[in-house]
Every structure is written in structure tokens, then in C-alpha cells.
């Protein structure tokens, strides 16, 4: 992730605050599906992609993709990284998402 800046948030509310501080500058959201304090990863992604439809999203979770898919309609094989993973896999997935046009589309659209 050279030439990219990583912004870290403790929960969905803090992520929304950080988003407001960097308007138009955030290209990828990496979020756990389960977040503390009320705003889960799917809701956070929806709120931010409503503001910027070009935002790419990478979901991470200790739950299986099948379980998570019921909570996150935009989940597909190109934007889900199961835990545990190493930093190299994270960098690889973010790189793929940055060059993909399907990272925010529902699985049924990607799999057509």
C-alpha cells in the first residue's frame, strides 16, 4: 500500500467522523463486519457509498462469507477477506479492490 495513507477508526461512529475530515480523499474502506457501538460494517459501508458511489469496500470477518452475506448485500468474492489473514493478503486484496469495478456491487451483479 505504498503511496497510500491508512486512517484507523475504533468504531463506525469514529469512521464517519474521519470520513468527514477527508472529503473525497478516501478510496477504500476496510471494515470488519462486526463493529462495536452500534454501527456495523455493512451499515458503515452503505452510509459511505451513498455519499461516494466510487468508494471501494473490503469486508473482513471471522464469520464465514455465507453467514455475513445475509447482513451485507454488497458482499461478493472480490471484497471479502476471512480472518485470520496476514498483512500480505490484506495488501493484495486492497490492490485488487482498487483496480476492480465490482467491489461495491451485490454478488448477483458480479456473478452474472
N, C-alpha and C positions, 0 to 999 in steps of 0.2 A: 504494500500500500504506500509506495513511495509517492511523494508529492501530494499526499492526502493528509488531512488533519482529522484526528479522531476526537470526537466530543463524547463525553461519558455522562450518563444520567442515572441516578439511583432508582428512578421510577418513571412512570408515564407522565406524571404531572411535571416533573423536572425536565423531561424530554421536550414537552410542549413549551416550557419557558426558554429552553436553549434554542429551540426552533425559531422562536420569535426574535432572538438576538442575532440570528444569522439568516435573514430573509433571502431566499433564492440561492443560498450557498450550499445547502446540504443536498447531496446527490444520492446517498444510500442510507437507509435506516436499517440497522441491525438490531433486532429486538427479540428478547425471549417472549414466548407466547404468554407465559405466566409472569406477571409483574406485581409487585406489592402496591398497596394503597389505592386500589380501585380501578385504574385504567389498565386493562390487559393489552398485550401486544397487538392483537387484531384490531382492537378499538383505536389504539395509538396510530397504527398504520392507516386505518380508514380516515381518521381526522387529518393526518398529514397529507395523504394522497388526494383528499378533497381539496386541500389548499394548493398542492402541486402534483398534478397528474403524472408528471415525468419522474417523480421520486421512485427510486427502486427500493424494494424491501427484501431483506433476508430475515427469515424467522428461524430462531433456534429453540430447541426444546428437548427435554429429557423424555417427553412423551412421544409415542410413535406418530408418524405422519398421518396415519389413518385416524387416530384419536383427535389430533389437532385440526384436521381438515373440517370437522364439524363446527369448530369455533371460528375458523379463518377461511372465508370463501375464496380469497385470492391465493391460497396456498397451492403450490404446484411443485413438480420435481425440480424446477430450476431455482426455487427460492426457499428451500427448507434444508437446514443443517441439523442433524440429530446430535445430541450430546451423548457421549463425550466426543470432542474433536480437538485436534491440535491447531496451533496458530497457522501452520502452513495451509491446512484445509480451509480455515477461515479466509485467509488471504486469497486463495484460489477461488472460493465461492464469491467473494466480493468482486474480484476481477471479472468473473463470468457474468455476474449481475450487471455490472457497469456496461458491458457490451451486449446485453440481452434486451430484447424488446418485450419479453414475456414475464419479467419478474414481478409484475403487479397485476397480471391478468388471472382470472379464475382458471382452475385446472381444466374445465371443459373447453375453454377457448384455446389453451395451449395444446391440448391433446387432439385437436381436430385434424 
